[in-house]
């Protein structure tokens, strides 16, 4: 039987990946994986080699990983009812198989016996690390549990998968359920023309208004929501949009409160079964933080250092509104902080961020992005022709099939050897069927050349929800969106430039609090004149950003940095507290718990919205994901601020420094502990204060 999801071809035939094929393909993939696992279990203990034990284990589930990875990708970018139903039917099967591997006593016996063999000491350091990491993975997945407890563990894993998937669906569905249609253009005063036009076209596409009598549709997608909160003069419009944001994961059938409690319960039970005091200790035990307490100390320490700057920021905005309105302002409202902060920024720096948008056409940004890292890392990036396959029609010659007309495709080669290191898709614009945010993912992991065999390239993707093209005008990005493109490309390079002989240790398979280093360091190139000139050019005239505008952008870089910093600390604090002290909070209303945890991370406002936990997909849309790991964004920011200091010292486009970063960090995956990789590049441990200095807080 033909199994399109399991097709090992490098390029994916997306049109063949139908909802109807999910069940037979995943059923077949699980059968193949079980057969492969059983072959390892049946090995006589006196015949064990690396190849027939750990090597075989790594390959055992390749078909399942390939097929399920493609399914999960389509679930993220092309959600639709029949596909959702098919995934829901097979998810318990996939989770049950996954749990059964680590809970298989015969397999565990074979692996422990193999790890104790004399031949292990003759293996390469990378293979020795893979053995130790695999044993640790198995222990963290219940391998050492008593037989009578293993069914409980497997059931916890099954329930976590179902409940976190439902959480994600509730966020997506409640986001899509809300809209606001404006019929009076006067209500849009202050809104940038690009946002107005996008809202007008969105209204037309959804049956609101006509060309002669336009209307404007706003949604809870970030590219629609943010311009209103930041620029709209109408307090009423901003309030309505903010109130709309309060419905996500809260109202009616989409209420996530019970799911959050159930997920936290399951995670707490899982951690305790495995011998950990808390889920935070479980997730951090093999990360750079090493314990939940250390991660919390990290967040608390940053909070204490950032709080004075945060309070000063918010007080300045309150005073500014009071001054401009001529009325006393005791508290700000949550729908007006961004608005008044933006007006104050424009006045302080004579800088309007929208003035940058004409210089950031998405294609020029991508071209410049590739130019920067081609020089730094010795790579070339080449676009390929793309097409969406249509039933009964042949694909255009030489075209790469994609899942939507917006999607682009590129090949990446080493510029010195000519080797094909990898390829990737880029899907930048929002759709109702696509989850919010931005992310990078890997569809297939490559391998370096070995034993006379050529290199096997990696296949990855970058996805975002950026500003769309409007009419004949190209997609013009905000500076924040440009940073997002650079961020995701950093993750992608970490995968595509990986040169690790063991696939399971390749690319982004690193400690969670290290994985954001390659992505976050990339954002720095959005602020340096040398690099900005390579990707920023006016979409009509081709001129570079004028020096005066660039200077204003740089001057305003750390405006309200204490507030932005504290917002991220809020997420990290809430996440860690819930996972480190869940029994203490269990039974309390979510908003009450949220306020207990975060009262010292906020200033009083006229209204308090629902807990961000209701929509925090990073934490609750995956069995683990960033759970008890959101702190890692700030942890990695400390690393990147310090690491970029070497580029600032040696040259932001210095090819030797770039080659060192590729050699020491990007190519190494998880082949060595993260702290060692960092020291290989910097020659020392990180300077913890580098981020506070960069942010203008110290």
C-alpha positions in Angstrom: 0.0 0.0 0.0 1.2 3.5 -0.7 1.9 5.5 2.4 2.4 9.2 1.5 3.1 10.5 5.0 5.9 7.9 5.3 7.5 8.6 1.9 11.2 9.1 2.6 11.7 11.4 -0.4 13.5 14.6 0.6 10.9 16.9 -1.0 7.4 16.5 0.4 4.4 15.9 -1.9 2.0 17.9 0.3 -1.1 17.4 -1.9 -0.9 13.6 -1.2 -1.0 14.2 2.6 -4.7 13.9 3.0 -6.7 13.4 6.2 -7.8 10.0 4.9 -4.2 8.8 4.8 -3.4 9.7 8.4 -4.9 6.5 10.1 -3.4 3.9 7.7 -0.1 5.6 7.5 0.4 6.1 11.2 -0.9 2.6 11.9 1.7 1.2 9.5 4.4 3.4 11.0 3.7 2.2 14.5 3.7 -1.4 13.3 7.2 -0.9 11.7 8.5 0.8 14.8 7.2 -2.0 17.1 8.8 -4.6 14.9 12.2 -2.7 15.0 12.0 -2.4 18.8 11.2 -6.1 19.2 14.3 -7.0 17.2 16.4 -5.1 19.7 14.6 -6.8 22.6 15.3 -10.3 21.1 19.1 -9.8 20.9 21.2 -12.3 22.9 23.0 -10.3 25.5 26.4 -11.7 24.3 25.8 -10.3 20.8 25.3 -6.6 21.6 27.0 -3.9 19.5 26.4 -0.2 19.1 24.9 -0.7 15.7 22.3 -3.3 16.8 21.3 -1.5 20.1 21.6 2.2 20.3 22.2 2.7 16.6 19.1 0.5 15.8 17.0 2.3 18.5 17.7 5.7 16.8 16.4 4.4 13.5 13.6 2.3 14.9 10.9 5.0 14.8 12.2 7.0 11.7 9.1 6.4 9.7 6.8 7.3 12.6 8.8 10.5 13.3 8.7 11.5 9.7 4.9 10.9 9.3 3.8 12.3 12.6 6.1 15.3 12.1 4.4 16.1 8.8 1.0 15.7 10.3 1.8 18.0 13.3 3.1 20.6 10.8 -0.1 20.6 8.8 -2.0 20.8 12.0 -0.2 24.1 12.7 -0.5 25.7 9.3 -3.6 24.2 7.8 -6.1 23.2 10.5 -9.4 21.8 9.2 -12.1 19.6 10.7 -11.4 16.3 9.0 -7.7 16.6 9.6 -8.3 17.5 13.2 -10.6 14.5 13.6 -8.1 12.1 12.1 -5.3 13.5 14.3 -7.5 13.1 17.4 -8.2 9.5 16.5 -4.5 8.6 16.1 -2.9 10.8 18.8 -3.6 8.2 21.6 -2.1 5.5 19.5 1.1 7.5 18.9 1.4 8.5 22.6 0.8 4.9 23.8 3.5 3.6 21.5 5.9 6.4 22.6 5.3 5.6 26.2 5.7 1.8 25.6 9.3 2.2 24.3 10.7 3.6 27.6 8.5 1.4 29.7 9.6 -1.8 27.8 11.5 -3.9 30.4 13.3 -6.1 27.8 14.5 -3.1 25.8 15.7 -1.4 28.9 17.6 -4.5 30.0 19.3 -4.7 26.6 20.2 -1.0 26.6 21.7 -1.1 30.1 23.7 -4.2 29.2 25.0 -2.6 26.0 26.0 0.6 27.9 28.1 -1.6 30.2 30.0 -3.3 27.4 33.7 -2.8 27.0 33.3 -1.6 23.4 31.6 1.6 24.6 35.0 3.2 25.6 36.2 2.8 22.0 33.3 4.7 20.5 33.5 8.3 19.4 32.8 10.9 22.1 29.5 11.8 20.3 28.3 8.2 20.4 29.3 7.9 24.0 27.3 11.0 24.8 24.3 9.6 22.9 24.4 6.5 25.0 24.4 8.5 28.2 21.7 10.9 27.0 19.5 7.9 25.9 19.8 6.3 29.3 18.9 9.6 31.0 15.9 10.0 28.6 14.7 6.5 29.4 15.0 7.1 33.2 13.1 10.4 32.8 10.4 8.5 30.8 9.7 5.9 33.5 12.1 3.1 32.5 13.1 2.4 36.2 9.5 2.6 37.5 8.1 -0.6 39.2 6.0 -2.6 36.8 2.8 -1.9 38.8 3.3 1.9 38.3 4.1 1.9 34.6 0.4 1.8 33.4 -0.3 4.9 35.5 2.6 6.7 33.9 1.5 5.7 30.4 -2.0 7.0 31.2 -0.7 10.3 32.4 1.2 10.7 29.1 -1.9 9.9 27.1 -4.0 12.4 29.0 -1.4 15.1 28.7 -1.3 14.7 24.9 -5.1 14.9 24.6 -5.6 17.8 27.0 -2.7 20.0 25.7 -4.0 19.5 22.1 -7.5 20.6 23.2 -5.9 23.6 24.9 -4.3 24.6 21.6 -7.5 24.1 19.7 -9.4 26.3 22.2 -6.9 29.1 21.7 -7.1 28.9 17.9 -10.9 28.6 17.8 -11.5 31.4 20.3 -9.1 33.6 18.4 -11.0 33.0 15.2 -14.4 33.4 16.8 -13.9 37.1 17.6 -14.1 40.0 15.1 -14.9 43.7 15.2 -16.3 45.4 12.1 -16.0 49.2 12.0 -18.2 51.1 9.7 -17.2 54.7 10.5 -13.7 55.6 9.3 -13.5 58.4 11.8 -13.1 55.7 14.5 -9.8 54.7 12.8 -8.0 58.1 13.5 -4.3 57.5 14.3 -4.2 54.1 12.8 -1.4 53.7 10.2 -2.5 53.5 6.6 -1.0 50.0 6.3 -3.2 48.8 9.1 -6.3 50.5 7.8 -5.9 49.0 4.3 -5.2 45.5 5.7 -8.4 45.8 7.8 -10.4 47.0 4.8 -9.2 44.2 2.6 -9.9 41.7 5.4 -13.4 43.0 5.7 -14.0 42.7 2.0 -12.7 39.1 2.0 -15.1 38.2 4.8 -18.2 39.8 3.3 -18.2 43.2 5.0 -18.4 46.4 3.0 -17.8 47.2 -0.6 -15.2 49.1 -2.6 -17.5 52.1 -2.7 -18.6 51.8 1.0 -15.7 50.2 2.8 -15.8 48.7 6.3 -12.8 47.6 8.4 -12.5 44.2 10.1 -10.3 43.7 13.2 -9.4 40.3 14.7 -7.3 38.9 17.6 -4.4 38.1 15.3 -1.3 40.0 16.4 -0.9 41.9 13.1 -4.5 43.2 13.5 -4.7 43.7 17.2 -1.3 45.4 17.9 -1.7 48.5 15.6 -5.0 49.3 17.2 -3.7 49.2 20.8 -0.6 51.1 19.9 -1.9 53.8 17.5 -5.7 54.2 17.5 -6.8 57.5 19.0 -10.2 56.1 19.8 -10.2 54.9 23.4 -13.4 53.1 22.7 -11.9 51.1 19.8 -8.8 50.2 21.8 -11.0 49.1 24.7 -13.2 46.9 22.5 -10.1 45.2 21.0 -8.6 44.7 24.4 -11.8 43.2 25.7 -11.8 40.9 22.7 -8.3 39.7 23.8 -9.8 38.8 27.1 -12.1 36.2 25.5 -9.2 34.0 24.3 -9.3 30.8 26.2 -11.9 32.1 28.6 -15.4 32.3 27.2 -17.9 29.4 26.9 -16.8 26.3 25.2 -13.2 27.7 24.8 -12.6 28.2 28.6 -9.2 26.7 29.3 -9.2 27.1 33.1 -10.2 23.5 33.9 -7.8 22.2 31.3 -4.9 24.2 32.8 -5.6 22.6 36.2 -5.8 19.2 34.8 -2.6 19.6 32.8 -0.8 20.9 35.9 -2.1 18.0 38.0 -0.9 15.5 35.4 2.5 17.1 35.2 2.9 17.2 39.0 1.9 13.5 39.3 4.3 12.6 36.5 7.2 14.3 38.2 6.5 12.7 41.6 6.2 9.2 40.0 9.7 9.8 38.6 11.1 10.8 41.9 11.2 14.5 41.5 9.8 17.0 44.0 8.2 19.1 41.3 7.6 19.3 37.6 10.0 22.3 37.5 12.8 20.1 39.0 12.0 17.4 36.5 12.3 19.6 33.4 15.4 21.5 34.5 17.4 18.6 35.9 19.4 18.2 32.7 19.4 21.8 31.6 21.8 24.6 32.4 19.7 25.8 35.3 19.9 22.3 36.9 16.9 22.8 39.2 13.5 24.5 39.5 14.8 26.5 42.4 17.8 27.8 40.4 15.5 28.8 37.6 13.2 30.7 40.0 16.2 32.3 41.7 17.3 33.5 38.2 13.9 35.1 37.5 13.6 36.6 41.0 17.1 38.1 40.8 16.3 39.7 37.4 13.0 40.9 38.8 14.7 42.8 41.6 17.2 44.4 39.3 14.6 45.4 36.6 11.7 46.5 38.9 13.0 50.1 39.5 13.3 50.6 35.7 9.9 49.0 35.1 8.2 51.2 37.7 9.9 54.3 36.3 8.7 53.4 32.8 5.0 53.0 33.9 5.1 56.2 36.1 6.4 58.2 33.2 3.6 57.0 31.0 1.0 57.8 33.6 2.4 61.3 34.1 2.6 61.8 30.4 -1.1 61.0 29.9 -1.9 63.3 32.9 0.1 66.1 31.3 -1.4 65.7 27.8 -5.0 65.4 28.9 -4.9 68.0 31.7 -6.8 65.6 34.0 -5.6 63.6 37.0 -4.7 60.0 36.2 -4.6 57.7 39.2 -4.3 54.5 37.2 -3.8 53.6 33.5 -6.2 51.3 31.7 -4.6 48.2 30.0 -5.9 49.3 26.6 -4.1 52.6 26.8 -0.6 51.8 28.0 0.8 51.0 24.6 -1.0 54.0 23.1 0.4 56.6 25.5 3.8 55.0 25.6 4.0 55.2 21.8 2.9 58.9 21.8 5.5 59.6 24.4 8.2 57.8 22.4 7.4 59.8 19.3 7.7 63.0 21.3 10.9 62.0 23.1 12.8 60.8 20.1 10.8 62.3 17.2 10.6 58.7 16.1 7.6 56.9 14.6 8.3 53.2 14.1 6.0 53.2 11.2 8.5 55.3 9.3 10.7 52.2 9.1 8.1 50.0 7.5 8.7 51.2 3.9 12.3 50.0 4.2 11.3 46.5 5.3 9.7 44.7 2.4 9.7 41.0 3.3 11.6 39.9 0.1 14.4 42.5 0.6 14.6 41.5 4.3 15.0 37.9 3.3 17.6 38.7 0.6 19.6 40.8 3.1 19.3 38.2 5.8 20.9 35.6 3.5 23.6 38.0 2.5 24.6 38.7 6.1 24.9 35.1 7.1 26.4 34.0 3.8 29.3 36.2 4.7 29.5 35.3 8.3 29.0 31.5 8.1 30.2 30.7 4.6 26.9 29.7 3.1 24.8 30.4 0.0 21.0 30.5 0.0 19.2 30.0 -3.3 15.4 30.4 -3.9 13.6 27.7 -5.8 10.4 28.0 -7.9 7.3 26.8 -6.0 3.8 25.7 -6.8 0.7 24.3 -5.1 -0.2 21.0 -6.7 -3.7 20.9 -8.2 -5.7 17.7 -8.8 -5.3 16.5 -12.4 -2.6 19.0 -13.2 1.1 18.4 -13.5 3.5 20.4 -11.4 5.5 23.1 -13.4 8.9 21.7 -14.4 11.5 22.3 -11.7 9.0 23.6 -9.1 9.0 22.5 -5.5 5.5 21.6 -4.2 4.3 23.7 -1.2 1.2 23.6 1.0 0.0 27.2 0.2 0.7 29.8 -2.5 2.4 32.1 0.1 5.1 29.5 0.9 8.6 30.0 -0.4 11.4 27.4 -0.7 15.2 27.7 -0.5 18.3 25.5 -0.8 21.3 26.2 1.5 24.9 25.2 0.5 28.3 25.5 2.0 30.0 28.2 -0.1 33.4 26.7 0.2 32.7 23.0 -0.4 29.5 23.4 -2.4 27.8 20.7 -0.2 24.0 20.9 0.1 23.6 21.4 3.8 19.8 21.7 3.8 16.7 23.3 2.4 13.8 25.1 4.0 10.2 26.4 3.5 9.2 29.9 4.6 5.5 30.7 5.3 5.1 34.2 6.6 1.5 35.4 6.5 -1.5 34.8 8.7 -4.5 32.5 7.8 -7.5 31.4 9.8 -6.3 27.8 9.6 -2.8 28.7 11.0 -1.9 29.0 14.6 -0.6 32.3 15.8 3.0 33.2 16.6 6.2 32.3 14.8 8.3 29.1 14.9 10.9 27.0 13.2 10.7 23.2 12.8 12.6 20.4 11.3 10.9 18.0 8.9 13.9 15.7 8.4 17.3 15.5 10.1 20.4 15.2 7.8 23.7 13.5 8.4 27.4 14.5 7.7 29.2 12.4 5.1 30.6 9.1 6.5 32.0 5.8 5.2 32.1 7.1 1.7 28.4 8.1 1.7 27.6 11.7 0.8 26.1 14.2 3.2 22.3 13.9 3.7 20.8 17.4 3.9 18.4 18.7 6.6 14.9 19.9 5.7 13.4 22.6 7.9 10.8 25.4 7.9 10.2 28.9 9.2 6.6 30.0 9.9 5.2 33.4 11.1 2.2 35.6 11.0 3.6 38.8 9.5 2.0 41.8 7.8 0.4 40.8 4.5 1.0 42.5 1.1 -1.7 45.1 0.4 -2.8 45.5 -3.2 0.2 46.0 -5.4 2.4 47.0 -2.4 4.7 44.3 -1.0 4.4 43.0 2.5 6.1 45.8 4.6 7.2 44.6 8.0 7.5 46.3 11.3 10.9 46.3 13.0 9.6 43.7 15.5 8.6 41.5 12.6 12.0 41.9 11.1 13.5 40.7 14.4 11.2 37.7 14.3 12.4 36.7 10.8 16.0 36.9 12.0 15.1 35.0 15.2 13.6 32.1 13.4 16.4 32.0 10.8 18.8 31.6 13.8 16.9 28.5 14.9 16.9 27.3 11.3 20.7 27.7 10.9 21.2 25.8 14.1 19.5 22.9 12.4 20.7 23.2 8.8 24.4 23.8 9.7 24.4 20.9 12.2 27.3 18.5 11.6 26.7 15.8 14.2 27.0 12.1 13.4 24.1 11.0 15.6 20.8 12.5 14.4 19.2 12.5 17.9 22.0 15.0 19.0 21.8 17.2 15.9 20.6 20.7 15.5 18.2 22.2 18.1 18.2 19.0 20.2 20.0 20.8 23.0 19.3 21.9 26.5 16.1 24.0 26.5 17.8 27.0 28.1 20.5 26.9 25.4 18.2 26.4 22.4 17.3 30.1 22.1 20.9 31.3 21.9 21.3 30.9 18.1 17.9 32.6 17.5 18.2 35.5 19.9 21.7 36.4 19.0 20.5 36.9 15.4 18.2 39.8 16.5 21.3 41.9 17.2 22.0 42.2 13.4 18.7 44.2 13.1 20.3 47.1 15.0 23.8 47.5 13.5 24.3 49.9 10.6 26.6 47.6 8.6 24.1 44.8 8.7 20.9 46.8 8.4 22.1 48.4 5.2 22.2 44.9 3.7 18.4 44.3 4.2 16.7 47.7 4.6 15.9 49.6 1.4 12.8 51.7 0.5 10.5 49.5 -1.5 9.9 52.3 -4.1 13.1 54.2 -4.3 15.7 51.6 -3.1 17.3 54.2 -0.7 18.8 53.1 2.6 17.4 54.2 5.9 18.5 57.8 6.3 21.1 58.4 9.0 18.8 60.6 11.0 16.0 58.0 11.1 18.5 55.2 11.9 19.9 57.3 14.8 16.4 57.8 16.2 15.7 54.1 15.9 18.9 53.3 17.9 18.2 56.0 20.5 14.7 54.6 21.1 15.9 51.0 21.2 15.7 50.7 25.0 12.7 52.9 25.4 10.4 51.1 27.9 12.9 48.3 28.1 12.1 47.8 31.8 8.5 47.2 30.8 9.3 44.8 28.0 11.8 43.0 30.3 9.2 42.6 33.1 6.6 41.3 30.7 8.8 38.3 29.8 9.7 37.8 33.5 5.9 37.7 34.2 5.6 34.7 31.9 8.6 33.0 33.3 7.6 33.6 36.9 4.0 32.4 36.4 5.2 29.3 34.5 7.8 28.3 37.2 5.5 29.0 40.2 2.7 26.9 38.8 5.0 24.0 38.1 7.1 24.3 41.2 4.3 24.9 43.7 1.2 23.5 42.1 -0.2 21.7 45.3 -0.2 25.1 47.0 -2.2 26.8 44.3 -4.4 23.9 43.3 -8.1 24.6 44.0 -7.9 28.4 43.8 -9.4 30.3 40.9 -6.9 30.8 38.1 -7.1 34.7 38.2 -6.7 34.6 42.0 -3.6 32.4 41.6 -2.3 34.7 38.8 -2.6 37.7 41.0 -0.9 36.0 44.0 2.1 35.1 41.9 2.4 38.3 39.8 1.3 41.2 42.0 4.9 42.4 42.5 5.4 42.2 38.7 2.7 44.7 37.8 1.4 48.1 38.6 -2.2 48.7 39.6 -4.5 49.4 36.6 -8.2 50.3 36.2 -9.0 46.8 34.9 -7.3 43.5 35.3 -7.6 41.1 32.4 -7.8 37.3 32.7 -4.6 35.3 33.3 -2.3 35.0 30.3 -2.1 31.3 31.2 -5.4 30.9 29.4 -3.8 31.5 26.1 -0.1 30.7 26.8 0.4 27.9 24.2 4.1 27.8 24.9 3.3 26.3 28.3 0.0 24.4 27.8 -0.2 23.4 24.1 2.3 20.6 24.4 2.8 17.8 26.9 6.1 19.5 27.8 7.0 22.3 25.4 8.2 25.3 27.3 6.5 24.2 30.6 8.8 25.2 33.5 11.0 26.4 30.7 9.8 29.9 29.7 12.6 31.3 31.8 15.0 29.9 29.1 14.2 32.9 26.9 15.8 35.3 29.4 18.5 32.7 30.2 19.4 32.6 26.5 19.2 36.4 26.3 22.0 36.6 28.9 24.1 34.2 26.8 23.4 36.0 23.5 24.1 39.5 24.9 27.4 38.3 26.2 28.3 36.3 23.0 27.4 39.2 20.7 29.9 41.3 22.6 32.6 39.3 20.7 31.1 40.3 17.4 30.9 43.9 18.5 34.6 43.8 19.5 35.8 41.9 16.4 33.3 43.2 13.8 29.6 42.4 13.4 30.3 41.1 9.9 33.7 39.6 10.7 33.8 36.2 8.8 36.3 34.7 11.1 34.1 35.4 14.2 31.1 34.1 12.2 33.0 30.9 11.3 33.9 30.4 14.9 30.3 30.7 15.9 29.3 28.2 13.3 32.1 25.8 14.3 31.6 26.1 18.1 27.8 26.5 18.4 25.7 26.0 15.2 27.4 22.9 13.9 27.6 21.1 17.3 24.0 20.4 18.3 24.0 18.5 21.6 27.3 16.7 20.9 28.8 18.4 24.1 27.2 20.0 27.2 25.9 23.5 26.5 28.3 25.2 28.9 31.3 23.6 27.2 30.0 24.8 23.8 29.6 28.3 25.1 33.1 28.3 26.5 34.5 27.0 23.2 33.2 30.2 21.5 33.8 32.8 24.2 36.8 31.2 26.1 35.0 31.8 29.4 31.7 31.5 31.2 28.9 34.0 30.4 28.8 37.4 32.1 25.4 37.5 33.7 25.1 41.3 33.7 25.6 41.6 29.9 21.9 41.6 29.2 21.1 44.3 31.8 23.8 46.5 30.2 22.5 45.9 26.7 18.9 46.7 27.8 20.0 50.0 29.4 19.0 48.9 32.8 22.5 48.9 34.3 
